[in-house]
């Protein structure tokens, strides 16, 4: 299991947190995610044999937020 | 049809807007509602023979936000 923290812009409330975690949860290989809208971070635990960071970032963007470099 | 604008604290994004409008839309007698999270206002058009301001305020609070006096 791999852990990665993304810096994410634009999350403002618990609904945003739920939207991001919901999109990540749809991906096979994602075990757990935790979005913190106050800090602007999203921690993800995932199986890197099943999902890559491009897909993780894509899910966050699909929820409507921007991943910072 | 009566129109009233409530001042509402705590809405921060489009999810909040949708949550407030969704709760108001469950009330019989509410014809239309428009929450503006940037201005902190919620406009409601309603039939005052079917629903009162207490119920409207209750729905906004049920969505998780505070109605200011």
Backbone of each chain as nested JSON, in Angstrom:
{
  "chains": [
    {"id": "A", "residues": [
      {"number": 1, "name": "UNK", "atoms": {"N": [0.853, -1.198, 0.0], "CA": [0.0, 0.0, 0.0], "C": [0.883, 1.24, 0.0]}},
      {"number": 2, "name": "UNK", "atoms": {"N": [0.552, 2.174, -0.878], "CA": [1.308, 3.422, -1.005], "C": [0.475, 4.574, -0.462]}},
      {"number": 3, "name": "UNK", "atoms": {"N": [1.13, 5.546, 0.148], "CA": [0.417, 6.731, 0.608], "C": [0.961, 7.961, -0.092]}},
      {"number": 4, "name": "UNK", "atoms": {"N": [0.061, 8.842, -0.485], "CA": [0.487, 10.091, -1.113], "C": [-0.45, 11.21, -0.679]}},
      {"number": 5, "name": "UNK", "atoms": {"N": [0.129, 12.39, -0.465], "CA": [-0.692, 13.557, -0.118], "C": [-0.652, 14.548, -1.277]}},
      {"number": 6, "name": "UNK", "atoms": {"N": [-1.826, 14.892, -1.759], "CA": [-1.942, 15.879, -2.834], "C": [-2.326, 17.236, -2.23]}},
      {"number": 7, "name": "UNK", "atoms": {"N": [-1.805, 18.291, -2.822], "CA": [-2.24, 19.646, -2.471], "C": [-3.336, 20.047, -3.452]}},
      {"number": 8, "name": "UNK", "atoms": {"N": [-4.468, 20.421, -2.918], "CA": [-5.654, 20.625, -3.751], "C": [-6.269, 21.982, -3.441]}},
      {"number": 9, "name": "UNK", "atoms": {"N": [-6.532, 22.745, -4.508], "CA": [-7.132, 24.076, -4.346], "C": [-8.642, 24.04, -4.521]}},
      {"number": 10, "name": "UNK", "atoms": {"N": [-9.316, 24.849, -3.733], "CA": [-10.731, 25.109, -3.994], "C": [-11.72, 24.408, -3.088]}},
      {"number": 11, "name": "UNK", "atoms": {"N": [-11.252, 23.482, -2.25], "CA": [-12.199, 22.823, -1.339], "C": [-12.551, 23.799, -0.22]}},
      {"number": 12, "name": "UNK", "atoms": {"N": [-13.824, 23.952, 0.069], "CA": [-14.212, 24.958, 1.062], "C": [-15.065, 24.428, 2.204]}},
      {"number": 13, "name": "UNK", "atoms": {"N": [-15.543, 23.211, 2.112], "CA": [-16.468, 22.747, 3.162], "C": [-16.56, 21.222, 3.153]}},
      {"number": 14, "name": "UNK", "atoms": {"N": [-17.363, 20.718, 4.056], "CA": [-17.522, 19.269, 4.174], "C": [-18.125, 18.616, 2.94]}},
      {"number": 15, "name": "UNK", "atoms": {"N": [-18.939, 19.378, 2.196], "CA": [-19.477, 18.827, 0.948], "C": [-18.349, 18.585, -0.044]}},
      {"number": 16, "name": "UNK", "atoms": {"N": [-17.396, 19.504, -0.078], "CA": [-16.259, 19.373, -1.003], "C": [-15.418, 18.155, -0.615]}},
      {"number": 17, "name": "UNK", "atoms": {"N": [-15.181, 18.027, 0.691], "CA": [-14.452, 16.865, 1.199], "C": [-15.134, 15.576, 0.738]}},
      {"number": 18, "name": "UNK", "atoms": {"N": [-16.448, 15.515, 0.917], "CA": [-17.194, 14.308, 0.544], "C": [-17.139, 14.065, -0.963]}},
      {"number": 19, "name": "UNK", "atoms": {"N": [-17.175, 15.133, -1.745], "CA": [-17.139, 14.985, -3.201], "C": [-15.807, 14.396, -3.649]}},
      {"number": 20, "name": "UNK", "atoms": {"N": [-14.711, 14.891, -3.077], "CA": [-13.381, 14.392, -3.446], "C": [-13.215, 12.933, -3.009]}},
      {"number": 21, "name": "UNK", "atoms": {"N": [-13.556, 12.662, -1.777], "CA": [-13.4, 11.287, -1.273], "C": [-14.302, 10.322, -2.044]}},
      {"number": 22, "name": "UNK", "atoms": {"N": [-15.481, 10.798, -2.423], "CA": [-16.4, 9.955, -3.2], "C": [-15.834, 9.595, -4.558]}},
      {"number": 23, "name": "UNK", "atoms": {"N": [-15.233, 10.581, -5.233], "CA": [-14.647, 10.298, -6.564], "C": [-13.465, 9.343, -6.429]}},
      {"number": 24, "name": "UNK", "atoms": {"N": [-12.615, 9.568, -5.435], "CA": [-11.464, 8.677, -5.24], "C": [-11.933, 7.262, -4.906]}},
      {"number": 25, "name": "UNK", "atoms": {"N": [-12.997, 7.172, -4.128], "CA": [-13.495, 5.861, -3.712], "C": [-14.027, 5.008, -4.847]}},
      {"number": 26, "name": "UNK", "atoms": {"N": [-14.327, 5.659, -5.971], "CA": [-14.804, 4.895, -7.134], "C": [-13.684, 4.135, -7.824]}},
      {"number": 27, "name": "UNK", "atoms": {"N": [-12.438, 4.55, -7.564], "CA": [-11.308, 3.931, -8.266], "C": [-10.92, 2.612, -7.608]}},
      {"number": 28, "name": "UNK", "atoms": {"N": [-10.83, 1.537, -8.393], "CA": [-10.293, 0.299, -7.84], "C": [-8.837, 0.541, -7.432]}},
      {"number": 29, "name": "UNK", "atoms": {"N": [-8.458, -0.002, -6.307], "CA": [-7.084, 0.188, -5.852], "C": [-6.945, 1.272, -4.803]}},
      {"number": 30, "name": "UNK", "atoms": {"N": [-7.964, 2.12, -4.656], "CA": [-7.922, 3.132, -3.591], "C": [-8.488, 2.502, -2.323]}},
      {"number": 31, "name": "UNK", "atoms": {"N": [-7.665, 2.491, -1.285], "CA": [-8.108, 1.871, -0.044], "C": [-8.772, 2.891, 0.882]}},
      {"number": 32, "name": "UNK", "atoms": {"N": [-8.232, 4.077, 0.928], "CA": [-8.708, 5.064, 1.874], "C": [-8.324, 6.441, 1.352]}},
      {"number": 33, "name": "UNK", "atoms": {"N": [-9.17, 7.438, 1.606], "CA": [-8.778, 8.81, 1.287], "C": [-9.301, 9.721, 2.375]}},
      {"number": 34, "name": "UNK", "atoms": {"N": [-8.574, 10.799, 2.587], "CA": [-8.987, 11.783, 3.59], "C": [-8.684, 13.179, 3.067]}},
      {"number": 35, "name": "UNK", "atoms": {"N": [-9.741, 13.911, 2.763], "CA": [-9.576, 15.282, 2.287], "C": [-9.747, 16.231, 3.464]}},
      {"number": 36, "name": "UNK", "atoms": {"N": [-8.842, 17.205, 3.562], "CA": [-8.904, 18.22, 4.616], "C": [-9.072, 19.566, 3.925]}},
      {"number": 37, "name": "UNK", "atoms": {"N": [-10.307, 20.082, 3.949], "CA": [-10.552, 21.304, 3.169], "C": [-9.886, 22.522, 3.798]}},
      {"number": 38, "name": "UNK", "atoms": {"N": [-9.64, 22.487, 5.112], "CA": [-8.996, 23.639, 5.743], "C": [-7.519, 23.727, 5.37]}},
      {"number": 39, "name": "UNK", "atoms": {"N": [-6.872, 22.58, 5.296], "CA": [-5.452, 22.575, 4.931], "C": [-5.245, 22.525, 3.427]}},
      {"number": 40, "name": "UNK", "atoms": {"N": [-6.262, 22.094, 2.695], "CA": [-6.102, 21.959, 1.249], "C": [-5.279, 20.75, 0.864]}},
      {"number": 41, "name": "UNK", "atoms": {"N": [-5.481, 19.662, 1.6], "CA": [-4.739, 18.437, 1.314], "C": [-5.692, 17.247, 1.151]}},
      {"number": 42, "name": "UNK", "atoms": {"N": [-5.226, 16.284, 0.375], "CA": [-5.955, 15.023, 0.212], "C": [-4.95, 13.89, 0.34]}},
      {"number": 43, "name": "UNK", "atoms": {"N": [-5.088, 13.089, 1.376], "CA": [-4.239, 11.922, 1.579], "C": [-4.931, 10.702, 0.994]}},
      {"number": 44, "name": "UNK", "atoms": {"N": [-4.159, 9.933, 0.253], "CA": [-4.734, 8.733, -0.363], "C": [-3.835, 7.532, -0.093]}},
      {"number": 45, "name": "UNK", "atoms": {"N": [-4.448, 6.449, 0.332], "CA": [-3.748, 5.16, 0.431], "C": [-4.242, 4.297, -0.717]}},
      {"number": 46, "name": "UNK", "atoms": {"N": [-3.308, 3.764, -1.479], "CA": [-3.727, 3.027, -2.674], "C": [-2.722, 1.946, -3.029]}},
      {"number": 47, "name": "UNK", "atoms": {"N": [-3.187, 1.026, -3.828], "CA": [-2.37, -0.074, -4.333], "C": [-1.796, 0.361, -5.676]}},
      {"number": 48, "name": "UNK", "atoms": {"N": [-0.492, 0.62, -5.709], "CA": [0.068, 1.192, -6.95], "C": [0.163, 0.182, -8.088]}},
      {"number": 49, "name": "UNK", "atoms": {"N": [-0.142, -1.053, -7.796], "CA": [-0.273, -2.031, -8.881], "C": [-1.607, -1.928, -9.603]}},
      {"number": 50, "name": "UNK", "atoms": {"N": [-2.556, -1.239, -8.982], "CA": [-3.896, -1.159, -9.556], "C": [-4.307, 0.233, -10.001]}},
      {"number": 51, "name": "UNK", "atoms": {"N": [-3.655, 1.253, -9.451], "CA": [-4.053, 2.615, -9.814], "C": [-2.825, 3.519, -9.698]}},
      {"number": 52, "name": "UNK", "atoms": {"N": [-2.755, 4.519, -10.572], "CA": [-1.606, 5.425, -10.572], "C": [-2.0, 6.846, -10.192]}},
      {"number": 53, "name": "UNK", "atoms": {"N": [-0.953, 7.669, -10.002], "CA": [-1.233, 9.036, -9.547], "C": [-2.002, 9.85, -10.6]}},
      {"number": 54, "name": "UNK", "atoms": {"N": [-1.823, 9.525, -11.871], "CA": [-2.601, 10.24, -12.888], "C": [-4.093, 10.027, -12.678]}},
      {"number": 55, "name": "UNK", "atoms": {"N": [-4.448, 8.782, -12.372], "CA": [-5.871, 8.494, -12.148], "C": [-6.38, 9.143, -10.86]}},
      {"number": 56, "name": "UNK", "atoms": {"N": [-5.532, 9.153, -9.845], "CA": [-5.927, 9.802, -8.588], "C": [-6.165, 11.297, -8.814]}},
      {"number": 57, "name": "UNK", "atoms": {"N": [-5.232, 11.929, -9.516], "CA": [-5.402, 13.355, -9.802], "C": [-6.628, 13.598, -10.677]}},
      {"number": 58, "name": "UNK", "atoms": {"N": [-6.863, 12.681, -11.598], "CA": [-8.042, 12.801, -12.462], "C": [-9.339, 12.752, -11.664]}},
      {"number": 59, "name": "UNK", "atoms": {"N": [-9.377, 11.901, -10.655], "CA": [-10.586, 11.79, -9.831], "C": [-10.82, 13.074, -9.034]}},
      {"number": 60, "name": "UNK", "atoms": {"N": [-9.732, 13.661, -8.522], "CA": [-9.858, 14.91, -7.757], "C": [-10.359, 16.026, -8.672]}},
      {"number": 61, "name": "UNK", "atoms": {"N": [-9.828, 16.043, -9.901], "CA": [-10.267, 17.06, -10.86], "C": [-11.716, 16.811, -11.295]}},
      {"number": 62, "name": "UNK", "atoms": {"N": [-12.076, 15.546, -11.41], "CA": [-13.456, 15.201, -11.773], "C": [-14.433, 15.736, -10.715]}},
      {"number": 63, "name": "UNK", "atoms": {"N": [-13.984, 15.743, -9.471], "CA": [-14.827, 16.279, -8.386], "C": [-14.93, 17.8, -8.458]}},
      {"number": 64, "name": "UNK", "atoms": {"N": [-14.051, 18.426, -9.251], "CA": [-14.162, 19.869, -9.452], "C": [-13.046, 20.707, -8.844]}},
      {"number": 65, "name": "UNK", "atoms": {"N": [-11.921, 20.083, -8.497], "CA": [-10.851, 20.812, -7.811], "C": [-9.529, 20.652, -8.537]}},
      {"number": 66, "name": "UNK", "atoms": {"N": [-8.626, 21.577, -8.244], "CA": [-7.353, 21.606, -8.963], "C": [-6.229, 21.058, -8.091]}},
      {"number": 67, "name": "UNK", "atoms": {"N": [-5.481, 20.133, -8.648], "CA": [-4.315, 19.585, -7.956], "C": [-3.119, 20.463, -8.268]}},
      {"number": 68, "name": "UNK", "atoms": {"N": [-2.453, 20.943, -7.213], "CA": [-1.277, 21.795, -7.396], "C": [-0.034, 20.928, -7.503]}},
      {"number": 69, "name": "UNK", "atoms": {"N": [0.932, 21.43, -8.215], "CA": [2.184, 20.683, -8.378], "C": [2.929, 20.59, -7.05]}}
    ]},
    {"id": "B", "residues": [
      {"number": 1, "name": "UNK", "atoms": {"N": [-48.394, 34.428, -4.233], "CA": [-47.008, 33.997, -4.0], "C": [-46.237, 35.105, -3.251]}},
      {"number": 2, "name": "UNK", "atoms": {"N": [-45.536, 34.698, -2.232], "CA": [-44.77, 35.65, -1.42], "C": [-43.277, 35.428, -1.675]}},
      {"number": 3, "name": "UNK", "atoms": {"N": [-42.506, 36.496, -1.655], "CA": [-41.048, 36.362, -1.791], "C": [-40.369, 36.903, -0.545]}},
      {"number": 4, "name": "UNK", "atoms": {"N": [-39.367, 36.182, -0.105], "CA": [-38.604, 36.646, 1.055], "C": [-37.137, 36.286, 0.849]}},
      {"number": 5, "name": "UNK", "atoms": {"N": [-36.251, 37.18, 1.28], "CA": [-34.815, 36.911, 1.209], "C": [-34.265, 36.739, 2.625]}},
      {"number": 6, "name": "UNK", "atoms": {"N": [-33.644, 35.622, 2.862], "CA": [-33.017, 35.35, 4.15], "C": [-31.514, 35.61, 4.05]}},
      {"number": 7, "name": "UNK", "atoms": {"N": [-30.94, 36.117, 5.143], "CA": [-29.48, 36.228, 5.238], "C": [-28.978, 34.983, 5.95]}},
      {"number": 8, "name": "UNK", "atoms": {"N": [-28.056, 34.287, 5.309], "CA": [-27.643, 32.962, 5.789], "C": [-26.124, 32.901, 5.884]}},
      {"number": 9, "name": "UNK", "atoms": {"N": [-25.65, 32.454, 7.041], "CA": [-24.202, 32.346, 7.255], "C": [-23.697, 30.939, 6.967]}},
      {"number": 10, "name": "UNK", "atoms": {"N": [-22.51, 30.871, 6.409], "CA": [-21.809, 29.592, 6.351], "C": [-21.793, 28.897, 5.005]}},
      {"number": 11, "name": "UNK", "atoms": {"N": [-22.57, 29.407, 4.044], "CA": [-22.537, 28.763, 2.728], "C": [-21.236, 29.164, 2.02]}},
      {"number": 12, "name": "UNK", "atoms": {"N": [-20.539, 28.183, 1.466], "CA": [-19.232, 28.508, 0.888], "C": [-19.048, 28.082, -0.558]}},
      {"number": 13, "name": "UNK", "atoms": {"N": [-19.963, 27.283, -1.089], "CA": [-19.734, 26.773, -2.452], "C": [-21.036, 26.282, -3.072]}},
      {"number": 14, "name": "UNK", "atoms": {"N": [-20.923, 25.806, -4.28], "CA": [-22.101, 25.324, -4.999], "C": [-22.778, 24.14, -4.341]}},
      {"number": 15, "name": "UNK", "atoms": {"N": [-22.009, 23.321, -3.607], "CA": [-22.623, 22.208, -2.877], "C": [-23.553, 22.743, -1.79]}},
      {"number": 16, "name": "UNK", "atoms": {"N": [-23.104, 23.814, -1.115], "CA": [-23.909, 24.421, -0.051], "C": [-25.201, 24.989, -0.645]}},
      {"number": 17, "name": "UNK", "atoms": {"N": [-25.044, 25.67, -1.763], "CA": [-26.214, 26.206, -2.484], "C": [-27.215, 25.096, -2.765]}},
      {"number": 18, "name": "UNK", "atoms": {"N": [-26.72, 23.986, -3.303], "CA": [-27.598, 22.871, -3.655], "C": [-28.239, 22.252, -2.419]}},
      {"number": 19, "name": "UNK", "atoms": {"N": [-27.494, 22.196, -1.314], "CA": [-28.032, 21.605, -0.087], "C": [-29.195, 22.446, 0.44]}},
      {"number": 20, "name": "UNK", "atoms": {"N": [-29.022, 23.766, 0.45], "CA": [-30.082, 24.655, 0.94], "C": [-31.301, 24.59, 0.026]}},
      {"number": 21, "name": "UNK", "atoms": {"N": [-31.073, 24.702, -1.268], "CA": [-32.203, 24.674, -2.205], "C": [-32.912, 23.323, -2.159]}},
      {"number": 22, "name": "UNK", "atoms": {"N": [-32.143, 22.265, -1.944], "CA": [-32.739, 20.932, -1.852], "C": [-33.646, 20.788, -0.645]}},
      {"number": 23, "name": "UNK", "atoms": {"N": [-33.194, 21.293, 0.499], "CA": [-34.037, 21.217, 1.706], "C": [-35.298, 22.057, 1.544]}},
      {"number": 24, "name": "UNK", "atoms": {"N": [-35.148, 23.258, 0.995], "CA": [-36.323, 24.118, 0.792], "C": [-37.307, 23.477, -0.187]}},
      {"number": 25, "name": "UNK", "atoms": {"N": [-36.759, 22.821, -1.196], "CA": [-37.61, 22.208, -2.213], "C": [-38.459, 21.053, -1.703]}},
      {"number": 26, "name": "UNK", "atoms": {"N": [-38.08, 20.519, -0.541], "CA": [-38.889, 19.434, 0.045], "C": [-40.174, 19.951, 0.682]}},
      {"number": 27, "name": "UNK", "atoms": {"N": [-40.229, 21.252, 0.943], "CA": [-41.394, 21.809, 1.634], "C": [-42.53, 22.059, 0.652]}},
      {"number": 28, "name": "UNK", "atoms": {"N": [-43.718, 21.556, 0.96], "CA": [-44.873, 21.914, 0.126], "C": [-45.109, 23.408, 0.263]}},
      {"number": 29, "name": "UNK", "atoms": {"N": [-45.423, 24.059, -0.837], "CA": [-45.664, 25.496, -0.781], "C": [-44.474, 26.316, -1.234]}},
      {"number": 30, "name": "UNK", "atoms": {"N": [-43.3, 25.69, -1.312], "CA": [-42.134, 26.418, -1.834], "C": [-42.126, 26.261, -3.355]}},
      {"number": 31, "name": "UNK", "atoms": {"N": [-42.186, 27.399, -4.032], "CA": [-42.234, 27.351, -5.496], "C": [-40.841, 27.392, -6.1]}},
      {"number": 32, "name": "UNK", "atoms": {"N": [-39.966, 28.213, -5.504], "CA": [-38.649, 28.421, -6.086], "C": [-37.73, 28.92, -4.987]}},
      {"number": 33, "name": "UNK", "atoms": {"N": [-36.47, 28.532, -5.06], "CA": [-35.505, 29.115, -4.129], "C": [-34.196, 29.319, -4.862]}},
      {"number": 34, "name": "UNK", "atoms": {"N": [-33.453, 30.333, -4.435], "CA": [-32.169, 30.623, -5.052], "C": [-31.2, 31.059, -3.967]}},
      {"number": 35, "name": "UNK", "atoms": {"N": [-30.232, 30.197, -3.686], "CA": [-29.215, 30.516, -2.683], "C": [-27.987, 31.076, -3.389]}},
      {"number": 36, "name": "UNK", "atoms": {"N": [-27.461, 32.172, -2.852], "CA": [-26.252, 32.799, -3.402], "C": [-25.183, 32.734, -2.307]}},
      {"number": 37, "name": "UNK", "atoms": {"N": [-24.249, 31.798, -2.471], "CA": [-23.283, 31.601, -1.384], "C": [-22.301, 32.759, -1.28]}},
      {"number": 38, "name": "UNK", "atoms": {"N": [-22.073, 33.484, -2.367], "CA": [-21.134, 34.607, -2.291], "C": [-21.731, 35.781, -1.519]}},
      {"number": 39, "name": "UNK", "atoms": {"N": [-23.014, 36.025, -1.728], "CA": [-23.679, 37.127, -1.014], "C": [-24.204, 36.69, 0.34]}},
      {"number": 40, "name": "UNK", "atoms": {"N": [-24.375, 35.379, 0.541], "CA": [-24.937, 34.917, 1.804], "C": [-26.432, 35.161, 1.897]}},
      {"number": 41, "name": "UNK", "atoms": {"N": [-27.11, 34.986, 0.758], "CA": [-28.556, 35.216, 0.739], "C": [-29.295, 34.014, 0.156]}},
      {"number": 42, "name": "UNK", "atoms": {"N": [-30.528, 33.845, 0.592], "CA": [-31.402, 32.809, 0.033], "C": [-32.757, 33.444, -0.245]}},
      {"number": 43, "name": "UNK", "atoms": {"N": [-33.109, 33.509, -1.517], "CA": [-34.412, 34.046, -1.908], "C": [-35.379, 32.881, -2.049]}},
      {"number": 44, "name": "UNK", "atoms": {"N": [-36.564, 33.056, -1.502], "CA": [-37.565, 31.99, -1.587], "C": [-38.891, 32.576, -2.046]}},
      {"number": 45, "name": "UNK", "atoms": {"N": [-39.491, 31.914, -3.025], "CA": [-40.866, 32.23, -3.413], "C": [-41.752, 31.118, -2.885]}},
      {"number": 46, "name": "UNK", "atoms": {"N": [-42.792, 31.496, -2.16], "CA": [-43.606, 30.462, -1.517], "C": [-45.054, 30.925, -1.352]}},
      {"number": 47, "name": "UNK", "atoms": {"N": [-45.902, 29.955, -1.125], "CA": [-47.323, 30.183, -0.885], "C": [-47.515, 30.258, 0.618]}},
      {"number": 48, "name": "UNK", "atoms": {"N": [-47.78, 31.443, 1.107], "CA": [-47.825, 31.597, 2.567], "C": [-49.058, 30.967, 3.201]}},
      {"number": 49, "name": "UNK", "atoms": {"N": [-49.978, 30.499, 2.389], "CA": [-51.084, 29.711, 2.93], "C": [-50.665, 28.271, 3.222]}},
      {"number": 50, "name": "UNK", "atoms": {"N": [-49.506, 27.846, 2.698], "CA": [-49.075, 26.452, 2.842], "C": [-47.808, 26.282, 3.668]}},
      {"number": 51, "name": "UNK", "atoms": {"N": [-47.015, 27.349, 3.765], "CA": [-45.752, 27.223, 4.492], "C": [-45.396, 28.584, 5.103]}},
      {"number": 52, "name": "UNK", "atoms": {"N": [-44.78, 28.571, 6.278], "CA": [-44.443, 29.82, 6.946], "C": [-42.938, 30.02, 7.066]}},
      {"number": 53, "name": "UNK", "atoms": {"N": [-42.567, 31.212, 7.488], "CA": [-41.139, 31.527, 7.551], "C": [-40.404, 30.638, 8.571]}},
      {"number": 54, "name": "UNK", "atoms": {"N": [-41.102, 30.21, 9.626], "CA": [-40.452, 29.306, 10.58], "C": [-40.001, 28.015, 9.903]}},
      {"number": 55, "name": "UNK", "atoms": {"N": [-40.871, 27.498, 9.052], "CA": [-40.522, 26.257, 8.342], "C": [-39.408, 26.494, 7.32]}},
      {"number": 56, "name": "UNK", "atoms": {"N": [-39.446, 27.655, 6.679], "CA": [-38.387, 27.975, 5.708], "C": [-37.037, 28.073, 6.425]}},
      {"number": 57, "name": "UNK", "atoms": {"N": [-37.037, 28.776, 7.551], "CA": [-35.793, 28.901, 8.312], "C": [-35.344, 27.536, 8.826]}},
      {"number": 58, "name": "UNK", "atoms": {"N": [-36.311, 26.713, 9.226], "CA": [-35.973, 25.365, 9.709], "C": [-35.304, 24.53, 8.632]}},
      {"number": 59, "name": "UNK", "atoms": {"N": [-35.761, 24.672, 7.393], "CA": [-35.166, 23.906, 6.297], "C": [-33.73, 24.362, 6.027]}},
      {"number": 60, "name": "UNK", "atoms": {"N": [-33.505, 25.664, 6.103], "CA": [-32.146, 26.188, 5.884], "C": [-31.218, 25.676, 6.989]}},
      {"number": 61, "name": "UNK", "atoms": {"N": [-31.73, 25.668, 8.218], "CA": [-30.926, 25.163, 9.345], "C": [-30.705, 23.657, 9.221]}},
      {"number": 62, "name": "UNK", "atoms": {"N": [-31.71, 22.959, 8.745], "CA": [-31.579, 21.513, 8.533], "C": [-30.448, 21.208, 7.534]}},
      {"number": 63, "name": "UNK", "atoms": {"N": [-30.265, 22.109, 6.578], "CA": [-29.177, 21.935, 5.612], "C": [-27.81, 22.23, 6.236]}},
      {"number": 64, "name": "UNK", "atoms": {"N": [-27.825, 22.855, 7.421], "CA": [-26.564, 23.058, 8.132], "C": [-26.094, 24.498, 8.229]}},
      {"number": 65, "name": "UNK", "atoms": {"N": [-26.987, 25.447, 7.991], "CA": [-26.577, 26.853, 7.969], "C": [-27.427, 27.68, 8.918]}},
      {"number": 66, "name": "UNK", "atoms": {"N": [-26.88, 28.83, 9.283], "CA": [-27.549, 29.666, 10.261], "C": [-28.224, 30.856, 9.593]}},
      {"number": 67, "name": "UNK", "atoms": {"N": [-29.486, 31.051, 9.942], "CA": [-30.221, 32.209, 9.439], "C": [-29.994, 33.373, 10.393]}},
      {"number": 68, "name": "UNK", "atoms": {"N": [-29.536, 34.496, 9.841], "CA": [-29.291, 35.684, 10.658], "C": [-30.571, 36.513, 10.751]}},
      {"number": 69, "name": "UNK", "atoms": {"N": [-30.709, 37.238, 11.857], "CA": [-31.908, 38.06, 12.078], "C": [-31.961, 39.198, 11.067]}}
    ]}
  ]
}
